[in-house]
Amino acid sequence: MTWLTLSEIFPQKLRGIGMGVAIFCLWITNFLIGLVFPIFIDTFGLSTTFFIFFLLGLVAITFVARHLPETRGRTLEELEKYFRNFGRERDRLQPKKQQNESL
């Protein structure tokens, strides 16, 4: 799922460099997990260590569910347009503050 999502979120012009940076970040994250896991086992014990990683997994799932759009049935061009215009529709719907508000 990770690789599919990565290939869809970058615009066509930047897909190569974007995938490269994202994959680098994934490998660094893998390295850090492998580095801290034995330290956590020694410090907190087995059950607490897995509970910590469980909580981090829940945070990640919540983030994905709230912030990643559904991509089923959309073309890459539609996704690029969605990400390019992200937040603009919301800003247009909210009323702008008047500059001449009386104090």
BALUM-810195 format. One record per residue: residue in one letter; x, y, z of N, C-alpha, C in turn; residue number from 1. Coordinates in steps of 0.2 Angstrom, whole numbers, always signed. Example, Ala and Ser with C-alpha at 12.3 -4.5 7.8 and 13.67 -1.06 7.14 Angstrom:
@res = A, n.east = +66, n.north = -28, n.up = +39, ca.east = +62, ca.north = -22, ca.up = +39, c.east = +66, c.north = -16, c.up = +39, n = 1
@res = S, n.east = +64, n.north = -11, n.up = +35, ca.east = +68, ca.north = -5, ca.up = +36, c.east = +64, c.north = +0, c.up = +39, n = 2
END
This chain:
@res = M, n.east = +4, n.north = -6, n.up = +0, ca.east = +0, ca.north = +0, ca.up = +0, c.east = +4, c.north = +6, c.up = +0, n = 1
@res = T, n.east = +10, n.north = +6, n.up = +4, ca.east = +14, ca.north = +12, ca.up = +4, c.east = +17, c.north = +14, c.up = -3, n = 2
@res = W, n.east = +19, n.north = +9, n.up = -7, ca.east = +22, ca.north = +10, ca.up = -13, c.east = +17, c.north = +13, c.up = -18, n = 3
@res = L, n.east = +11, n.north = +11, n.up = -18, ca.east = +5, ca.north = +13, ca.up = -22, c.east = +4, c.north = +20, c.up = -20, n = 4
@res = T, n.east = +3, n.north = +22, n.up = -14, ca.east = +2, ca.north = +29, ca.up = -12, c.east = +7, c.north = +33, c.up = -14, n = 5
@res = L, n.east = +14, n.north = +31, n.up = -13, ca.east = +19, ca.north = +36, ca.up = -15, c.east = +19, c.north = +37, c.up = -22, n = 6
@res = S, n.east = +17, n.north = +32, n.up = -26, ca.east = +17, ca.north = +33, ca.up = -34, c.east = +12, c.north = +38, c.up = -36, n = 7
@res = E, n.east = +6, n.north = +39, n.up = -32, ca.east = +1, ca.north = +43, ca.up = -34, c.east = +1, c.north = +50, c.up = -31, n = 8
@res = I, n.east = +5, n.north = +52, n.up = -26, ca.east = +4, ca.north = +58, ca.up = -23, c.east = +9, c.north = +63, c.up = -26, n = 9
@res = F, n.east = +14, n.north = +61, n.up = -30, ca.east = +19, ca.north = +66, ca.up = -33, c.east = +16, c.north = +68, c.up = -40, n = 10
@res = P, n.east = +17, n.north = +74, n.up = -42, ca.east = +15, ca.north = +76, ca.up = -49, c.east = +20, c.north = +73, c.up = -54, n = 11
@res = Q, n.east = +18, n.north = +72, n.up = -60, ca.east = +22, ca.north = +68, ca.up = -65, c.east = +29, c.north = +71, c.up = -66, n = 12
@res = K, n.east = +29, n.north = +78, n.up = -65, ca.east = +36, ca.north = +81, ca.up = -66, c.east = +41, c.north = +79, c.up = -61, n = 13
@res = L, n.east = +38, n.north = +78, n.up = -55, ca.east = +43, ca.north = +77, ca.up = -49, c.east = +42, c.north = +70, c.up = -46, n = 14
@res = R, n.east = +39, n.north = +66, n.up = -50, ca.east = +38, ca.north = +59, ca.up = -47, c.east = +45, c.north = +55, c.up = -46, n = 15
@res = G, n.east = +50, n.north = +56, n.up = -50, ca.east = +56, ca.north = +53, ca.up = -49, c.east = +60, c.north = +55, c.up = -43, n = 16
@res = I, n.east = +61, n.north = +61, n.up = -42, ca.east = +64, ca.north = +64, ca.up = -36, c.east = +60, c.north = +63, c.up = -30, n = 17
@res = G, n.east = +53, n.north = +64, n.up = -30, ca.east = +49, ca.north = +63, ca.up = -25, c.east = +49, c.north = +56, c.up = -22, n = 18
@res = M, n.east = +49, n.north = +51, n.up = -27, ca.east = +49, ca.north = +44, ca.up = -25, c.east = +56, c.north = +43, c.up = -21, n = 19
@res = G, n.east = +61, n.north = +45, n.up = -24, ca.east = +68, ca.north = +44, ca.up = -21, c.east = +69, c.north = +47, c.up = -14, n = 20
@res = V, n.east = +66, n.north = +53, n.up = -13, ca.east = +66, ca.north = +56, ca.up = -6, c.east = +62, c.north = +52, c.up = -2, n = 21
@res = A, n.east = +56, n.north = +50, n.up = -4, ca.east = +52, ca.north = +46, ca.up = +0, c.east = +54, c.north = +39, c.up = +2, n = 22
@res = I, n.east = +57, n.north = +36, n.up = -3, ca.east = +60, ca.north = +29, ca.up = -1, c.east = +66, c.north = +30, c.up = +3, n = 23
@res = F, n.east = +70, n.north = +35, n.up = +3, ca.east = +76, ca.north = +37, ca.up = +7, c.east = +73, c.north = +38, c.up = +14, n = 24
@res = C, n.east = +68, n.north = +41, n.up = +15, ca.east = +65, ca.north = +42, ca.up = +22, c.east = +62, c.north = +36, c.up = +25, n = 25
@res = L, n.east = +59, n.north = +31, n.up = +20, ca.east = +57, ca.north = +25, ca.up = +23, c.east = +63, c.north = +21, c.up = +25, n = 26
@res = W, n.east = +68, n.north = +21, n.up = +22, ca.east = +74, ca.north = +17, ca.up = +24, c.east = +77, c.north = +19, c.up = +30, n = 27
@res = I, n.east = +77, n.north = +26, n.up = +31, ca.east = +80, ca.north = +29, ca.up = +37, c.east = +75, c.north = +27, c.up = +43, n = 28
@res = T, n.east = +69, n.north = +27, n.up = +42, ca.east = +64, ca.north = +25, ca.up = +47, c.east = +65, c.north = +18, c.up = +49, n = 29
@res = N, n.east = +66, n.north = +14, n.up = +44, ca.east = +67, ca.north = +7, ca.up = +45, c.east = +74, c.north = +6, c.up = +50, n = 30
@res = F, n.east = +79, n.north = +10, n.up = +48, ca.east = +85, ca.north = +9, ca.up = +52, c.east = +84, c.north = +12, c.up = +59, n = 31
@res = L, n.east = +80, n.north = +17, n.up = +60, ca.east = +79, ca.north = +20, ca.up = +67, c.east = +75, c.north = +15, c.up = +71, n = 32
@res = I, n.east = +70, n.north = +11, n.up = +68, ca.east = +66, ca.north = +6, ca.up = +71, c.east = +71, c.north = +1, c.up = +73, n = 33
@res = G, n.east = +75, n.north = -2, n.up = +69, ca.east = +79, ca.north = -7, ca.up = +70, c.east = +85, c.north = -5, c.up = +76, n = 34
@res = L, n.east = +86, n.north = +1, n.up = +76, ca.east = +91, ca.north = +4, ca.up = +81, c.east = +88, c.north = +4, c.up = +88, n = 35
@res = V, n.east = +82, n.north = +7, n.up = +88, ca.east = +79, ca.north = +8, ca.up = +95, c.east = +76, c.north = +2, c.up = +98, n = 36
@res = F, n.east = +74, n.north = -3, n.up = +93, ca.east = +70, ca.north = -9, ca.up = +96, c.east = +74, c.north = -12, c.up = +101, n = 37
@res = P, n.east = +80, n.north = -14, n.up = +100, ca.east = +84, ca.north = -18, ca.up = +106, c.east = +85, c.north = -13, c.up = +112, n = 38
@res = I, n.east = +85, n.north = -7, n.up = +111, ca.east = +86, ca.north = -2, ca.up = +117, c.east = +80, c.north = -2, c.up = +121, n = 39
@res = F, n.east = +74, n.north = -2, n.up = +117, ca.east = +67, ca.north = -2, ca.up = +121, c.east = +66, c.north = -8, c.up = +124, n = 40
@res = I, n.east = +68, n.north = -14, n.up = +121, ca.east = +67, ca.north = -21, ca.up = +124, c.east = +71, c.north = -21, c.up = +131, n = 41
@res = D, n.east = +77, n.north = -18, n.up = +131, ca.east = +81, ca.north = -18, ca.up = +137, c.east = +79, c.north = -13, c.up = +142, n = 42
@res = T, n.east = +76, n.north = -8, n.up = +140, ca.east = +74, ca.north = -2, ca.up = +145, c.east = +67, c.north = -4, c.up = +147, n = 43
@res = F, n.east = +62, n.north = -5, n.up = +143, ca.east = +55, ca.north = -6, ca.up = +145, c.east = +52, c.north = -13, c.up = +145, n = 44
@res = G, n.east = +56, n.north = -18, n.up = +142, ca.east = +53, ca.north = -25, ca.up = +142, c.east = +49, c.north = -26, c.up = +136, n = 45
@res = L, n.east = +48, n.north = -32, n.up = +134, ca.east = +45, ca.north = -34, ca.up = +128, c.east = +38, c.north = -32, c.up = +127, n = 46
@res = S, n.east = +34, n.north = -32, n.up = +132, ca.east = +27, ca.north = -30, ca.up = +132, c.east = +26, c.north = -23, c.up = +131, n = 47
@res = T, n.east = +29, n.north = -19, n.up = +134, ca.east = +29, ca.north = -12, ca.up = +134, c.east = +32, c.north = -9, c.up = +127, n = 48
@res = T, n.east = +37, n.north = -12, n.up = +125, ca.east = +40, ca.north = -10, ca.up = +118, c.east = +35, c.north = -12, c.up = +113, n = 49
@res = F, n.east = +31, n.north = -17, n.up = +113, ca.east = +27, ca.north = -19, ca.up = +108, c.east = +20, c.north = -14, c.up = +108, n = 50
@res = F, n.east = +19, n.north = -12, n.up = +114, ca.east = +13, ca.north = -8, ca.up = +116, c.east = +15, c.north = -1, c.up = +113, n = 51
@res = I, n.east = +21, n.north = +1, n.up = +114, ca.east = +23, ca.north = +8, ca.up = +111, c.east = +23, c.north = +8, c.up = +103, n = 52
@res = F, n.east = +25, n.north = +2, n.up = +100, ca.east = +24, ca.north = +2, ca.up = +93, c.east = +17, c.north = +1, c.up = +91, n = 53
@res = F, n.east = +13, n.north = -2, n.up = +95, ca.east = +6, ca.north = -2, ca.up = +93, c.east = +3, c.north = +5, c.up = +93, n = 54
@res = L, n.east = +4, n.north = +9, n.up = +98, ca.east = +2, ca.north = +15, ca.up = +99, c.east = +4, c.north = +20, c.up = +93, n = 55
@res = L, n.east = +10, n.north = +19, n.up = +91, ca.east = +13, ca.north = +23, ca.up = +85, c.east = +9, c.north = +20, c.up = +79, n = 56
@res = G, n.east = +8, n.north = +14, n.up = +78, ca.east = +4, ca.north = +11, ca.up = +72, c.east = -3, c.north = +14, c.up = +72, n = 57
@res = L, n.east = -6, n.north = +15, n.up = +78, ca.east = -13, ca.north = +18, ca.up = +78, c.east = -13, c.north = +25, c.up = +76, n = 58
@res = V, n.east = -8, n.north = +29, n.up = +78, ca.east = -7, ca.north = +36, ca.up = +76, c.east = -6, c.north = +36, c.up = +69, n = 59
@res = A, n.east = -2, n.north = +32, n.up = +66, ca.east = -1, ca.north = +32, ca.up = +59, c.east = -8, c.north = +30, c.up = +55, n = 60
@res = I, n.east = -11, n.north = +25, n.up = +57, ca.east = -18, ca.north = +23, ca.up = +54, c.east = -23, c.north = +29, c.up = +54, n = 61
@res = T, n.east = -23, n.north = +33, n.up = +60, ca.east = -27, ca.north = +38, ca.up = +61, c.east = -25, c.north = +44, c.up = +56, n = 62
@res = F, n.east = -19, n.north = +45, n.up = +55, ca.east = -17, ca.north = +50, ca.up = +51, c.east = -19, c.north = +49, c.up = +44, n = 63
@res = V, n.east = -17, n.north = +43, n.up = +42, ca.east = -19, ca.north = +41, ca.up = +35, c.east = -27, c.north = +41, c.up = +33, n = 64
@res = A, n.east = -31, n.north = +39, n.up = +38, ca.east = -38, ca.north = +39, ca.up = +37, c.east = -40, c.north = +46, c.up = +37, n = 65
@res = R, n.east = -37, n.north = +51, n.up = +40, ca.east = -40, ca.north = +58, ca.up = +41, c.east = -37, c.north = +62, c.up = +35, n = 66
@res = H, n.east = -31, n.north = +61, n.up = +33, ca.east = -28, ca.north = +65, ca.up = +28, c.east = -26, c.north = +63, c.up = +21, n = 67
@res = L, n.east = -27, n.north = +56, n.up = +20, ca.east = -26, ca.north = +54, ca.up = +13, c.east = -32, c.north = +53, c.up = +10, n = 68
@res = P, n.east = -33, n.north = +56, n.up = +4, ca.east = -39, ca.north = +55, ca.up = +0, c.east = -40, c.north = +48, c.up = -3, n = 69
@res = E, n.east = -46, n.north = +46, n.up = -4, ca.east = -48, ca.north = +40, ca.up = -8, c.east = -45, c.north = +41, c.up = -15, n = 70
@res = T, n.east = -42, n.north = +36, n.up = -18, ca.east = -39, ca.north = +37, ca.up = -24, c.east = -42, c.north = +32, c.up = -29, n = 71
@res = R, n.east = -47, n.north = +27, n.up = -27, ca.east = -50, ca.north = +22, ca.up = -31, c.east = -54, c.north = +26, c.up = -36, n = 72
@res = G, n.east = -53, n.north = +24, n.up = -43, ca.east = -57, ca.north = +27, ca.up = -48, c.east = -55, c.north = +33, c.up = -51, n = 73
@res = R, n.east = -49, n.north = +36, n.up = -48, ca.east = -47, ca.north = +42, ca.up = -51, c.east = -40, c.north = +41, c.up = -55, n = 74
@res = T, n.east = -39, n.north = +46, n.up = -60, ca.east = -33, ca.north = +45, ca.up = -64, c.east = -28, c.north = +49, c.up = -60, n = 75
@res = L, n.east = -22, n.north = +48, n.up = -62, ca.east = -16, ca.north = +52, ca.up = -59, c.east = -17, c.north = +59, c.up = -60, n = 76
@res = E, n.east = -20, n.north = +61, n.up = -66, ca.east = -20, ca.north = +68, ca.up = -67, c.east = -26, c.north = +71, c.up = -63, n = 77
@res = E, n.east = -31, n.north = +68, n.up = -61, ca.east = -36, ca.north = +70, ca.up = -56, c.east = -33, c.north = +71, c.up = -49, n = 78
@res = L, n.east = -29, n.north = +66, n.up = -47, ca.east = -25, ca.north = +66, ca.up = -41, c.east = -21, c.north = +72, c.up = -41, n = 79
@res = E, n.east = -17, n.north = +73, n.up = -46, ca.east = -12, ca.north = +79, ca.up = -46, c.east = -16, c.north = +86, c.up = -45, n = 80
@res = K, n.east = -22, n.north = +86, n.up = -49, ca.east = -26, ca.north = +92, ca.up = -48, c.east = -29, c.north = +93, c.up = -41, n = 81
@res = Y, n.east = -31, n.north = +87, n.up = -38, ca.east = -33, ca.north = +87, ca.up = -31, c.east = -28, c.north = +90, c.up = -26, n = 82
@res = F, n.east = -22, n.north = +87, n.up = -27, ca.east = -16, ca.north = +89, ca.up = -22, c.east = -14, c.north = +96, c.up = -23, n = 83
@res = R, n.east = -14, n.north = +98, n.up = -30, ca.east = -12, ca.north = +105, ca.up = -31, c.east = -17, c.north = +110, c.up = -28, n = 84
@res = N, n.east = -24, n.north = +109, n.up = -28, ca.east = -29, ca.north = +113, ca.up = -26, c.east = -31, c.north = +112, c.up = -19, n = 85
@res = F, n.east = -27, n.north = +108, n.up = -15, ca.east = -29, ca.north = +106, ca.up = -8, c.east = -29, c.north = +112, c.up = -4, n = 86
@res = G, n.east = -34, n.north = +113, n.up = +0, ca.east = -35, ca.north = +118, ca.up = +4, c.east = -38, c.north = +125, c.up = +1, n = 87
@res = R, n.east = -38, n.north = +125, n.up = -5, ca.east = -40, ca.north = +132, ca.up = -8, c.east = -48, c.north = +132, c.up = -8, n = 88
@res = E, n.east = -51, n.north = +126, n.up = -9, ca.east = -58, ca.north = +126, ca.up = -9, c.east = -61, c.north = +127, c.up = -2, n = 89
@res = R, n.east = -58, n.north = +125, n.up = +3, ca.east = -59, ca.north = +126, ca.up = +10, c.east = -59, c.north = +134, c.up = +11, n = 90
@res = D, n.east = -53, n.north = +137, n.up = +9, ca.east = -52, ca.north = +144, ca.up = +10, c.east = -57, c.north = +148, c.up = +7, n = 91
@res = R, n.east = -60, n.north = +146, n.up = +1, ca.east = -65, ca.north = +150, ca.up = -3, c.east = -72, c.north = +149, c.up = +1, n = 92
@res = L, n.east = -73, n.north = +144, n.up = +4, ca.east = -79, ca.north = +143, ca.up = +8, c.east = -80, c.north = +147, c.up = +14, n = 93
@res = Q, n.east = -74, n.north = +148, n.up = +17, ca.east = -74, ca.north = +152, ca.up = +24, c.east = -74, c.north = +159, c.up = +22, n = 94
@res = P, n.east = -79, n.north = +163, n.up = +26, ca.east = -79, ca.north = +170, ca.up = +25, c.east = -73, c.north = +173, c.up = +27, n = 95
@res = K, n.east = -71, n.north = +178, n.up = +23, ca.east = -65, ca.north = +182, ca.up = +25, c.east = -66, c.north = +187, c.up = +30, n = 96
@res = K, n.east = -61, n.north = +188, n.up = +35, ca.east = -62, ca.north = +193, ca.up = +40, c.east = -62, c.north = +200, c.up = +37, n = 97
@res = Q, n.east = -66, n.north = +204, n.up = +39, ca.east = -66, ca.north = +211, ca.up = +36, c.east = -60, c.north = +215, c.up = +39, n = 98
@res = Q, n.east = -57, n.north = +219, n.up = +35, ca.east = -51, ca.north = +223, ca.up = +38, c.east = -53, c.north = +229, c.up = +42, n = 99
@res = N, n.east = -59, n.north = +231, n.up = +41, ca.east = -61, ca.north = +237, ca.up = +44, c.east = -66, c.north = +236, c.up = +50, n = 100
@res = E, n.east = -64, n.north = +231, n.up = +54, ca.east = -69, ca.north = +229, ca.up = +59, c.east = -68, c.north = +235, c.up = +65, n = 101
@res = S, n.east = -74, n.north = +237, n.up = +67, ca.east = -73, ca.north = +242, ca.up = +73, c.east = -71, c.north = +239, c.up = +79, n = 102
@res = L, n.east = -67, n.north = +242, n.up = +83, ca.east = -65, ca.north = +239, ca.up = +89, c.east = -69, c.north = +242, c.up = +95, n = 103
END
